[in-house]
Amino acid sequence: MTGQRSAEAPAEDPEGPEDPPSDDLSRLAELHGVATSYQPTADRTVTASVTALTLALAALDVDASTPASVSAALAVRERELRERLLPPTVVCRPGAEPLATAALPSGTRLHIETEQGDTRAAVDRLPPADQLPSGVHRLTVTTPDGRTATSHLVVAPARLPTPTARSYGLLVQLYSLLSRHSWGMGDLGDLGELAAWAGRALGAGFVQVNPLHAAVPGAPTDPSPYRPSSRRFPDPVHLRVEDVPEFAHVEDRERVRALLERAGRLREAVLEKGELIDRDAVWEAKREALELVREVPLGPGRRAAYVDFLAQEGQALEDHATWCALAEVHGSDWRRWPEGLRDPRSPETARARGELMDRVDLHCRLAWLTDTQLTAAQRIAREAGMPVGIVHDLAVGVHPEGADAWAQQEYFAAGMSVGAPPDAFNARGQDWGLPPWRPDRLAESGYEPYRRLLRALFRYAGALRIDHVMGLFRLWWVPQGQAPTEGTYVRYDAEAMLAILVLEASRASAVVIGEDLGTVEPGVREALRSRGVLGTSVLWFERDWDGDGRPLPPESWRADCLATATTHDLPSTAARLTGEHVELRDSLGLLTRPLEQERAEAAADTGEWLALLSRLGLMRGTHGGHCASEEEAEIQAVHRFLLRTPARMVGIWLPDGVGDRRPQNLPGTWDQYPNWRLPIADAQGRAMTLEELAASPRLRALVEVLRGDARRHG
């Protein structure tokens, strides 16, 4: 999980631990998908507390507050499951009939209304999946004794196709990628330029970026791209204003000139004066420019495209734009709005929408413009020869104050937050501050919000990285006001979640990459691999954990993965090789052990890897001679190693190409470190533009090493 927050240590309970859950409470929890225990290690089981189970059930509208209410709720649930003919969503996969329909009484009639508008009828058995169109259909069954039931029927391919050829590419946080045309932070114009250059000049197959979801506005705005207001709609702060066709026709040229000068000052502050990226100042300038752009009438073709976008996005876009307009008036936390406005379907909200229609239309227009430029970036990448193109990132959840949490309240578990249980690395557990989806409401809707989210992202993504992909199987729910230790796992229908993911990705001919770092439940990686979802492998974590714990040799790595040396949450490769990451954490008071012990452990870890690289003969000079430094040679060796693995995708963290020392995010910090606000910099900490990156001999040498080895080992 990225952008995670650690919790404070829980206070000691003066009354000691509470009694374990009763058998009835445990049974009730299990029947609603609430786990009664978890295993932090293979030889240790931790039982969930009564508080955790009771509060998780309450978030699912199940009263378990007293023994009597537990007994009553258990009787209701057992009767529901005993009497129901079908679950709310049924998955039909090639080669196997769903258990739910196979268990129907003999003589049951099945009627299918496909999402394409066709109808199919059968008796006793569903038609085989290969005889049904892919999609989410409506299944109605009628038993011989007259009972009926309806369900959503998901028909999806068995798996996503495996990428036919290995590719390598660049990983970058878009805001950090400033060019001489940026308005103080990287934008979609810069993304298009990077993709065109990387594809044409470097032979790269993809560019992976951070989540570009809409942020919650504020003063200051939360800079983390992993706590968005909406995952469905992108953030217009990423727009390249000059690339909006109507910008050239703004009549007030004096204001345009003043805005461009202001943008130049924002850019120079970061690139020349060493200041941090100021997202709020960038958005304020872009917002003023886009207000002017909105005054320019759309031409007939552009107007038709905008109308199509409005029709395509429908109620979801109207809700998002309405939230944005209301937030301008009442602030970004909808939970503090006037009571009538907290309900997106209330008469008060409808009246406010009408009164703010001009602002609602502006935010609809901004969503369309951003969607258009995202689509253009993917088109540029493919035209540059990239087989994948832009890899977008899907955050694990949304901000509780934001647009999605307001518009989709019925789908979120009230009073709950996603986090992680205590483990060997964090004895306190974690609370990420993101409300979880309710698995029951998702299933009842045929996973509609999830489907629409994926469909929107795949419209402009050549591949999608799913943060904390284990969340498709289960999430750790932390009750508000409780320590993360008082949480418990809640299960999701992984078969349905994966089927819909495969369905939407296959429709878009897109690759899916799951971020599966850290502790992973047994069977999860196997299930993902069986559906064609690639994993994520980071060099420093790949050790023989079931054996001697030494670095895993390249031939032992899995093939179905994206292999990298680092990520945005980890030290850069240069910092790890020199040990500077330990010094940084020490300077911020983040070490939990003596500095010398941390230094020694980090040096030993790095030393083992360097020894393996040396034994494999990977510590050699660059393509055209010798490296400028030992550190540069070691970074090249690391990437030669990645190419020796069978990984289908190999990624270069773009800052590694110029020796950047600073992590983009330092987990466990809030204002002690400038997370998500740093431009890409060279080894001396000097900010570098996209143009300078493209001309960097050091970056070119690293990529040429990769290209040369790819030709020999690909």
C-alpha positions in Angstrom: 0.0 0.0 0.0 1.3 3.4 -0.9 0.9 6.6 1.1 0.1 4.6 4.2 -0.1 6.1 7.7 1.0 4.5 10.9 -1.2 4.6 13.9 -0.2 5.6 17.4 0.5 2.8 19.8 -2.7 1.6 21.4 -3.2 2.4 25.1 -3.0 -0.5 27.5 -6.4 -1.9 28.5 -6.6 -1.6 32.3 -9.2 -4.4 32.4 -7.1 -6.8 30.4 -8.1 -8.5 27.2 -11.8 -9.1 26.5 -13.3 -12.6 26.3 -13.1 -14.3 22.9 -16.2 -14.1 20.6 -19.0 -16.5 21.3 -19.7 -19.4 18.8 -22.8 -17.6 17.6 -21.0 -14.3 17.0 -18.2 -16.1 15.2 -20.7 -18.0 13.0 -22.6 -14.8 12.3 -19.4 -13.0 11.3 -18.3 -15.8 9.0 -21.7 -15.8 7.2 -21.2 -12.1 6.4 -17.6 -12.5 5.3 -16.1 -11.0 8.4 -13.0 -12.9 9.5 -12.8 -14.2 13.1 -9.0 -14.5 13.0 -5.9 -13.9 10.9 -2.4 -15.3 10.6 0.4 -12.8 10.7 2.8 -15.7 10.3 2.3 -19.3 9.3 2.7 -20.5 12.9 0.6 -17.8 14.7 -3.1 -17.2 14.7 -4.7 -14.0 16.1 -8.3 -14.1 17.1 -10.4 -11.0 16.2 -11.9 -9.2 19.2 -15.6 -9.0 20.0 -15.4 -5.2 19.4 -13.9 -5.7 16.0 -16.5 -8.2 14.9 -19.4 -6.3 16.4 -18.4 -3.0 14.7 -17.6 -4.6 11.4 -21.0 -6.3 11.4 -22.7 -3.0 12.3 -21.1 -1.4 9.3 -22.9 -4.1 7.3 -26.2 -3.2 9.0 -26.1 -6.3 11.2 -26.9 -5.7 14.9 -24.6 -7.9 17.0 -24.6 -5.6 20.1 -26.1 -8.1 22.5 -26.3 -11.9 22.7 -30.0 -11.7 21.9 -29.4 -9.6 18.8 -26.6 -12.0 17.7 -29.0 -14.9 17.9 -31.7 -13.1 16.0 -29.3 -11.9 13.3 -27.9 -15.4 13.0 -31.3 -16.9 12.5 -32.2 -14.4 9.8 -28.9 -14.9 7.9 -29.1 -18.7 8.0 -32.7 -18.6 6.8 -31.7 -16.2 4.0 -28.9 -18.4 2.8 -31.0 -21.5 3.1 -34.0 -20.2 1.1 -32.3 -18.1 -1.6 -32.0 -19.6 -5.0 -29.1 -17.4 -6.3 -26.5 -15.1 -4.8 -26.8 -11.5 -6.1 -24.0 -12.0 -8.5 -23.0 -15.2 -10.4 -19.8 -15.7 -12.3 -19.7 -17.9 -15.4 -16.3 -18.9 -16.5 -15.3 -21.0 -19.5 -15.1 -24.8 -18.7 -17.2 -24.8 -15.5 -20.8 -24.2 -14.6 -21.3 -21.9 -11.6 -22.0 -23.8 -8.4 -25.1 -21.6 -7.8 -26.9 -22.6 -10.9 -25.7 -26.2 -10.8 -27.5 -26.5 -7.4 -30.8 -25.3 -8.7 -33.8 -27.8 -8.6 -34.2 -30.1 -11.6 -36.5 -28.5 -14.1 -35.7 -24.9 -13.3 -36.1 -22.5 -16.2 -33.3 -20.0 -16.8 -33.8 -16.7 -18.7 -30.9 -14.5 -19.6 -31.2 -10.9 -20.7 -27.7 -9.9 -22.1 -26.3 -6.4 -21.8 -26.3 -6.4 -25.6 -30.1 -6.7 -25.5 -30.5 -10.3 -26.5 -32.4 -13.0 -24.6 -31.5 -16.6 -24.0 -33.5 -19.4 -22.4 -32.5 -22.8 -21.0 -33.6 -25.5 -18.6 -31.6 -26.8 -15.7 -28.2 -25.6 -16.9 -26.7 -22.4 -18.1 -25.4 -22.4 -21.6 -21.6 -22.8 -21.7 -19.7 -19.5 -21.2 -18.3 -19.7 -24.7 -21.9 -19.6 -26.0 -22.7 -16.4 -24.1 -21.5 -13.0 -24.9 -19.0 -11.4 -22.5 -20.6 -8.9 -20.2 -22.8 -8.5 -17.1 -26.2 -9.8 -17.9 -29.5 -10.3 -16.0 -30.3 -13.9 -15.0 -33.8 -14.9 -13.9 -34.6 -18.4 -12.7 -38.0 -20.0 -12.1 -38.3 -23.3 -10.2 -40.9 -25.9 -10.9 -42.8 -24.9 -7.8 -43.0 -21.3 -8.9 -40.2 -19.7 -6.9 -38.2 -17.0 -8.8 -35.0 -15.2 -8.3 -32.8 -12.7 -10.3 -29.1 -12.2 -10.3 -26.4 -10.4 -12.2 -24.5 -12.9 -14.4 -20.9 -12.0 -15.1 -19.5 -13.7 -18.2 -15.8 -13.0 -18.7 -12.8 -14.6 -20.5 -10.9 -17.1 -18.5 -7.9 -14.9 -18.3 -6.1 -12.0 -19.8 -3.7 -12.8 -22.6 0.0 -12.9 -21.6 2.0 -10.0 -23.2 3.5 -11.5 -26.3 6.9 -9.8 -25.9 9.0 -8.5 -23.1 9.1 -4.7 -22.7 10.9 -2.3 -20.6 9.9 1.2 -19.7 10.0 4.2 -17.4 8.4 4.8 -14.0 7.7 8.4 -13.0 5.6 10.6 -10.7 4.0 12.9 -13.2 4.0 16.0 -11.0 7.8 15.6 -10.6 8.4 15.7 -14.4 8.7 19.4 -15.2 9.5 20.7 -18.6 10.2 24.2 -19.9 6.5 24.4 -20.7 5.1 23.2 -17.3 3.2 25.5 -15.0 5.1 24.6 -11.9 4.5 20.8 -12.0 4.5 18.1 -14.6 1.4 17.8 -16.8 -0.2 15.7 -19.5 1.7 17.6 -22.2 4.9 16.5 -20.5 3.6 13.0 -20.3 3.0 13.0 -24.0 6.5 14.3 -24.7 8.1 11.8 -22.4 6.1 8.9 -24.1 7.0 10.1 -27.6 10.7 10.4 -26.7 10.9 7.2 -24.8 9.1 5.2 -27.4 10.9 6.6 -30.5 14.4 7.3 -29.1 14.7 4.7 -26.4 12.6 1.8 -27.7 10.6 1.8 -24.4 7.4 -0.1 -24.2 5.6 1.8 -21.5 5.6 4.8 -19.1 4.0 4.2 -15.7 2.7 7.2 -13.7 1.2 7.8 -10.3 -2.6 7.9 -9.8 -4.0 11.0 -11.6 -7.3 10.8 -9.7 -9.1 14.0 -8.7 -7.8 15.4 -5.4 -9.8 16.8 -2.5 -9.3 20.6 -2.7 -8.1 22.3 0.4 -5.6 24.8 1.9 -3.3 23.0 1.5 -4.5 20.2 -0.7 -3.5 16.8 0.4 -0.6 16.1 -2.0 -0.8 12.3 -1.8 -2.1 10.9 -5.1 -3.3 7.8 -3.0 -6.0 9.7 -1.1 -8.1 11.1 -3.9 -11.5 12.7 -3.9 -12.5 10.5 -6.8 -10.9 7.5 -8.5 -13.5 7.7 -11.4 -12.5 11.2 -12.6 -9.1 12.6 -13.2 -7.7 15.9 -11.8 -7.7 18.9 -14.1 -4.5 20.2 -12.4 -2.7 17.9 -14.8 -4.1 19.7 -17.9 -1.7 21.4 -20.3 -3.7 24.6 -20.6 -2.0 25.6 -23.9 -3.1 22.3 -25.5 -6.8 23.1 -25.0 -7.9 24.4 -28.5 -10.0 27.2 -27.1 -7.1 28.7 -25.2 -5.7 30.2 -28.3 -9.0 32.1 -28.8 -9.3 33.7 -25.4 -10.1 37.4 -26.1 -8.5 38.9 -23.0 -4.9 38.6 -24.1 -3.6 40.8 -21.3 -4.9 38.3 -18.7 -3.5 35.4 -20.7 -0.1 37.1 -20.8 -0.2 37.7 -17.1 -1.2 34.1 -16.4 1.7 32.8 -18.6 4.1 35.0 -16.7 2.7 33.7 -13.4 3.2 30.1 -14.7 6.7 30.9 -15.6 7.4 32.1 -12.1 6.0 28.9 -10.6 8.2 26.9 -13.0 11.3 28.9 -12.2 10.7 28.6 -8.4 11.0 24.9 -8.6 13.6 24.6 -11.3 15.9 27.5 -10.5 15.3 28.4 -6.9 15.0 24.9 -5.4 11.5 25.4 -4.0 9.0 22.6 -3.6 6.2 22.0 -6.1 3.2 24.1 -5.0 0.2 22.2 -6.3 -2.3 24.7 -4.9 -0.6 27.7 -6.6 -0.4 25.8 -9.8 -4.1 24.9 -9.7 -5.1 28.5 -8.8 -3.3 29.8 -12.0 -4.7 27.0 -14.2 -8.2 27.5 -12.8 -8.2 31.2 -13.7 -6.9 30.3 -17.2 -9.6 27.6 -17.6 -12.3 30.0 -16.5 -11.3 32.2 -19.5 -11.2 29.1 -21.8 -14.8 28.3 -20.8 -15.9 31.6 -22.2 -14.8 30.6 -25.7 -17.7 28.9 -27.5 -17.0 25.3 -28.6 -17.1 24.6 -32.3 -19.7 22.2 -33.6 -17.4 19.2 -33.6 -16.1 19.9 -30.1 -19.6 20.6 -28.8 -20.7 17.2 -30.2 -17.8 15.5 -28.5 -18.6 17.2 -25.2 -22.3 16.2 -25.4 -21.2 12.6 -26.1 -19.0 12.7 -23.0 -21.8 14.0 -20.8 -24.2 11.2 -22.1 -21.5 8.6 -21.6 -20.6 9.5 -18.0 -24.2 10.3 -17.0 -25.2 10.5 -13.4 -21.7 9.8 -12.1 -20.3 12.9 -13.8 -23.2 15.1 -12.7 -22.6 13.9 -9.1 -18.9 14.6 -9.3 -19.3 18.0 -10.7 -22.1 18.8 -8.2 -19.8 17.9 -5.3 -17.0 20.1 -6.8 -19.5 23.0 -7.1 -20.8 22.5 -3.6 -17.3 22.2 -2.2 -16.5 25.7 -3.5 -19.4 27.1 -1.4 -19.4 24.9 1.7 -15.8 23.5 1.9 -14.5 20.1 0.8 -15.8 18.0 3.8 -19.3 17.1 2.8 -19.9 15.7 6.3 -19.9 19.3 7.5 -22.3 20.6 4.9 -25.9 21.6 5.7 -27.7 18.4 6.4 -29.9 18.4 3.3 -26.8 18.6 1.1 -25.1 15.6 2.6 -27.5 13.4 0.5 -26.7 13.5 -3.2 -30.4 12.5 -4.0 -32.1 15.0 -1.7 -34.4 17.8 -2.9 -32.0 20.3 -1.3 -29.1 19.0 -3.4 -31.2 19.1 -6.6 -32.1 22.7 -5.9 -28.5 23.6 -5.1 -27.4 21.9 -8.3 -29.8 24.1 -10.3 -28.6 27.2 -8.6 -24.9 26.3 -9.2 -25.5 24.9 -12.7 -22.8 27.2 -14.2 -20.2 25.8 -11.9 -21.5 22.3 -12.4 -21.0 22.7 -16.1 -17.5 24.1 -15.6 -16.5 21.0 -13.6 -18.0 18.7 -16.2 -16.1 20.6 -18.9 -12.8 20.2 -16.9 -13.4 16.4 -16.6 -13.9 16.2 -20.3 -10.8 18.2 -21.2 -8.7 16.1 -18.8 -10.1 12.9 -20.2 -9.3 14.1 -23.7 -5.7 14.9 -22.9 -5.3 11.5 -21.2 -6.6 9.8 -24.3 -4.2 11.8 -26.4 -1.2 10.8 -24.2 -2.0 7.1 -24.8 -2.4 7.7 -28.5 0.9 9.4 -28.7 2.6 6.6 -26.8 1.2 4.0 -29.1 2.1 6.0 -32.2 5.6 6.2 -30.8 5.8 2.4 -31.1 5.0 1.5 -27.5 3.2 -1.9 -27.3 1.7 -1.0 -23.9 1.8 2.8 -23.6 0.7 4.6 -20.5 0.4 2.5 -17.3 -2.0 4.2 -15.0 -2.3 3.6 -11.3 -5.5 2.8 -9.3 -5.4 3.9 -5.7 -6.8 1.4 -3.1 -9.5 3.8 -1.9 -10.8 7.4 -1.7 -10.7 10.2 0.8 -13.7 10.1 3.2 -14.4 13.8 2.6 -14.4 13.6 -1.2 -16.7 13.3 -4.1 -16.9 9.5 -4.4 -17.6 9.1 -0.7 -20.4 11.6 -1.0 -21.9 10.3 -4.2 -21.6 6.6 -3.5 -22.5 6.6 0.2 -24.6 3.4 -0.1 -21.5 1.5 -1.3 -19.1 2.5 1.5 -18.9 1.0 5.0 -19.8 3.9 7.4 -17.5 4.3 10.4 -14.8 2.1 8.9 -11.3 2.7 7.4 -9.0 0.5 5.4 -5.6 -0.3 7.0 -3.3 -3.2 7.9 -3.0 -5.4 10.9 0.1 -5.5 13.1 3.0 -7.3 11.6 6.8 -7.8 12.0 7.4 -4.4 10.5 4.7 -2.4 12.3 3.6 -3.7 15.7 0.9 -1.0 15.9 -0.8 -1.8 12.6 -1.9 0.9 10.1 -4.9 3.1 9.4 -4.9 4.5 5.9 -8.0 6.7 6.4 -9.9 5.4 3.4 -13.4 4.1 3.7 -13.9 0.6 2.3 -16.5 -0.6 -0.2 -19.2 -2.8 1.2 -19.0 -6.2 -0.4 -22.7 -6.9 0.0 -23.7 -3.7 -1.8 -21.2 -4.3 -4.6 -22.7 -7.7 -5.2 -26.3 -6.5 -5.1 -25.5 -3.9 -7.8 -23.6 -6.3 -10.0 -20.5 -4.4 -9.1 -21.7 -1.4 -11.0 -19.4 1.3 -9.4 -16.4 -1.0 -9.8 -17.2 -1.8 -13.4 -17.7 1.9 -14.3 -14.5 2.9 -12.5 -12.5 0.3 -14.5 -14.1 1.2 -17.7 -13.3 4.9 -17.3 -9.6 4.1 -16.5 -9.2 1.6 -19.3 -10.4 4.3 -21.8 -7.0 5.9 -21.7 -4.7 3.2 -20.1 -2.6 0.7 -22.0 -2.1 -1.0 -18.6 -3.5 -0.5 -15.1 -1.5 -1.0 -11.9 -3.8 -1.8 -9.0 -2.4 -0.6 -5.7 -2.7 -3.3 -2.9 -4.3 -5.8 -5.3 -4.9 -8.1 -2.3 -7.8 -5.8 -1.6 -9.7 -7.6 -4.3 -9.8 -10.6 -1.9 -10.0 -9.0 1.6 -9.4 -5.7 3.4 -8.5 -4.9 7.0 -11.3 -2.8 8.4 -10.5 -0.5 11.2 -13.4 1.0 13.2 -13.3 4.8 13.6 -11.9 5.8 17.0 -10.2 2.4 17.5 -6.6 1.4 17.1 -5.7 -0.7 14.0 -5.2 -3.6 16.3 -8.9 -3.6 16.9 -9.6 -4.2 13.2 -10.4 -7.4 11.3 -10.4 -8.7 7.7 -13.6 -8.5 5.6 -13.8 -10.7 2.5 -14.8 -9.7 -1.0 -16.0 -12.0 -3.7 -12.6 -12.3 -5.4 -14.0 -14.5 -8.2 -16.4 -11.7 -9.1 -13.9 -8.9 -8.6 -11.4 -10.7 -10.8 -13.9 -11.7 -13.5 -15.0 -8.0 -13.9 -11.4 -6.9 -13.9 -10.6 -9.4 -16.7 -13.8 -8.5 -18.6 -13.1 -4.7 -18.7 -9.3 -5.1 -19.3 -9.9 -7.6 -22.2 -12.4 -5.2 -23.8 -9.7 -2.5 -23.7 -6.9 -4.9 -24.7 -5.1 -3.7 -21.7 -2.5 -5.3 -19.3 -3.2 -5.5 -15.6 -0.4 -5.3 -12.9 -1.2 -6.0 -9.3 0.9 -4.4 -6.6 1.4 -7.5 -4.4 4.3 -6.5 -2.2 4.5 -7.4 1.4 2.5 -10.1 3.2 0.2 -11.8 0.9 -2.5 -14.4 1.8 -1.7 -17.9 0.5 -3.3 -18.6 -2.8 -3.7 -14.9 -3.8 -0.7 -14.7 -6.2 -1.7 -18.0 -7.7 -5.3 -16.8 -8.3 -4.0 -13.5 -9.9 -1.6 -15.4 -12.1 -4.3 -17.8 -13.3 -6.4 -14.8 -14.5 -3.4 -13.2 -16.3 -2.8 -10.4 -13.8 0.9 -9.6 -13.5 2.6 -9.2 -10.1 5.2 -6.7 -8.9 8.7 -7.7 -7.9 11.2 -5.2 -6.4 14.8 -6.3 -6.4 15.7 -5.7 -2.8 12.7 -7.7 -1.5 13.3 -10.8 -3.7 15.1 -13.2 -1.5 14.8 -16.9 -0.8 12.5 -16.5 2.2 11.7 -20.2 2.3 15.4 -21.2 2.3 18.6 -19.4 3.3 17.2 -15.9 2.9 19.8 -14.9 0.3 19.1 -12.8 -2.8 17.1 -14.7 -5.3 19.1 -15.6 -8.4 17.5 -14.2 -11.6 16.4 -17.5 -13.0 14.3 -18.1 -9.9 12.2 -15.0 -10.3 8.6 -15.3 -11.5 8.0 -14.4 -15.2 4.5 -12.9 -14.8 5.5 -9.6 -13.2 6.8 -6.1 -13.5 10.3 -6.1 -12.2 11.9 -2.9 -10.8 14.7 -1.8 -8.6 12.6 0.6 -6.5 9.3 2.4 -6.2 8.0 5.8 -5.2 7.7 4.6 -1.6 11.3 3.3 -1.3 14.8 4.8 -1.4 16.2 5.5 -4.8 18.8 3.0 -6.0 21.6 5.5 -5.5 20.5 6.3 -1.9 20.3 2.6 -1.1 23.7 1.8 -2.6 25.3 4.6 -0.6 23.3 4.1 2.6 22.0 7.6 2.4 18.4 6.3 3.0 19.5 5.3 6.6 21.0 8.7 7.2 17.8 10.4 6.0 15.6 8.4 8.3 18.0 9.0 11.2 17.9 12.8 10.6 14.1 12.7 10.9 14.0 10.6 14.0 12.4 7.6 12.3 14.8 4.9 13.3 13.7 2.4 15.9 17.1 0.9 16.5 20.6 2.5 17.0 22.0 4.2 14.0 25.1 2.0 13.8 22.9 -1.1 13.8 20.7 0.2 11.0 23.8 1.2 9.0 25.4 -2.2 9.4 22.2 -4.1 8.4 21.7 -1.9 5.4 25.3 -2.3 4.3 25.1 -6.1 4.7 21.9 -6.2 2.7 23.3 -4.2 -0.1 26.6 -6.0 0.0 24.9 -9.4 -0.5 23.3 -8.1 -3.7 26.4 -6.5 -5.0 28.3 -9.7 -4.5 25.7 -11.6 -6.5 25.9 -9.0 -9.3 29.6 -9.4 -9.3 29.5 -13.2 -9.5 27.1 -13.0 -12.4 29.6 -10.7 -14.3 27.2 -7.7 -14.4 29.5 -5.1 -12.9 31.0 -3.8 -16.1 31.2 -0.5 -17.9 28.6 1.3 -19.9 27.7 0.7 -23.5 30.5 2.9 -24.9 33.1 2.7 -22.2 33.5 3.1 -18.4 31.0 4.6 -16.0 31.6 8.0 -14.5 31.4 6.5 -11.0 31.3 3.2 -9.1 27.7 4.1 -8.1 26.6 4.5 -11.7 28.2 1.2 -12.6 26.3 -0.5 -9.7 23.0 1.0 -10.8 23.6 -0.3 -14.4 24.4 -3.7 -12.9 21.2 -3.7 -11.0 19.2 -3.2 -14.2 21.2 -5.8 -16.1 20.2 -8.2 -13.3 16.5 -7.3 -13.8 16.9 -8.1 -17.5 18.4 -11.5 -16.6 15.1 -12.4 -14.9 12.2 -13.8 -16.9 10.0 -10.8 -15.9 7.7 -9.8 -18.8 8.0 -6.1 -17.9 11.1 -4.3 -16.6 10.8 -0.8 -15.2 13.4 1.9 -14.7 12.6 4.4 -12.0 13.3 7.6 -14.0 15.1 9.4 -11.1 17.5 6.4 -11.0 18.6 7.4 -14.4 20.2 10.6 -13.2 21.3 9.5 -9.7 18.5 11.2 -7.7 18.9 10.6 -4.0 15.6 11.6 -2.6 12.5 9.4 -2.3 9.3 10.8 -3.6 7.4 9.6 -0.5 8.8 8.6 2.9 6.2 6.4 4.7 5.7 7.2 8.3 6.1 11.0 7.8 3.6 13.8 7.3 5.2 17.3 7.5 8.7 16.2 8.5 9.5 15.4 4.8 8.2 17.0 1.5 6.3 13.9 0.3 4.9 14.2 -3.2 6.3 17.7 -3.8 9.8 17.1 -5.2 10.9 17.5 -8.8 13.3 14.9 -10.4 16.8 16.0 -9.5 20.4 14.9 -10.3 22.9 13.5 -7.8 23.6 16.9 -6.4 19.9 17.6 -5.8 19.5 20.1 -8.7 16.1 19.9 -10.3 16.1 18.7 -13.9 13.7 19.5 -16.7 12.3 16.9 -19.1 14.5 18.4 -21.8 17.6 17.9 -19.6 16.6 14.4 -18.8 16.3 13.6 -22.5 19.8 15.0 -23.0 21.4 13.3 -20.0 24.3 11.0 -20.9 23.9 9.1 -17.7 20.2 8.3 -18.4 21.0 7.5 -22.0 23.8 5.1 -20.9 21.5 3.3 -18.5 18.8 2.8 -21.1 21.4 1.7 -23.7 22.7 -0.9 -21.3 19.1 -2.2 -21.0 18.5 -2.1 -24.7 21.8 -3.9 -25.5 21.2 -6.6 -23.0 17.5 -6.9 -24.1 18.7 -7.7 -27.6 21.0 -10.4 -26.2 18.7 -11.9 -23.6 15.2 -10.9 -24.9 
